Amino acid sequence: MAEKGKQVQGVLVHILGEEYRIASEGDPAEVQRVAEYVDRKMRELLARQSTLPRGKVAVLAAMDIAAELLNVLQERQLITEKAHEKIDRLSRLIDERASLSASQPENAPLERLFRAPVVRKQNAPTS
């Protein structure tokens, strides 16, 4: 259902030489981009099997596009899981470091080493 204040636009697109008016609240350029992708997929299928009826071409293109989408969603899920694992590991390491710092006295040699400023020697200019 359309939100108040948003106007539904009719975007004219071409797929396999036929015109379609697509109602969309989104960006017309994005609707065009999607239509071009669907058109390209359908033309690829027709290039391989030119005798297929348009209905079958549309279904096969939809299947190809759905398979691509599902693969991308699965990849994104794996990446998200790995990112969460790394974030959890980093959080544990930070917590461990914080508990080590809290349990050691301020004047402990190791603690002083971590807090000591880093002094870097500059190389003397060579002539």
Steps between C-alpha positions, in 0.01 A plus 500: 500500500631847413611721788337840536692765312666251262375502146494183296663557162452302184839415351503386139745212444579268209553127544550280195368776277176545692404806702390472860388780730627416849340674797767592753554730793874460453756664278401467131866447409511199732185357338668543161815328627299202625308476173825508303636217714187289445512576127868397484429172684211416270706581189783275625254213531355565155852508354552144627154368408323727256193277468386540861164670549517839675322365807763232552777752437351722771477211749855383427633856532316532832658173616849620400450833677360329811798261508739798480313673781505193723874454442567863592282472811687185606837669446383802699386272783841330512682834498272630776560189712878531458486869589300424815749229599790743459319773691426254783865390507621860503257585781629206705861609444415855605322372810797275586741792454284725715479240777879450488553875531256526787655211692862625477628783715575824319871469567538150356790491250287354220233765547762777497636356175157515335440855619850630422511746211662376185822683417628466149853587401539687178778398269778754457500653153753344268703709262 
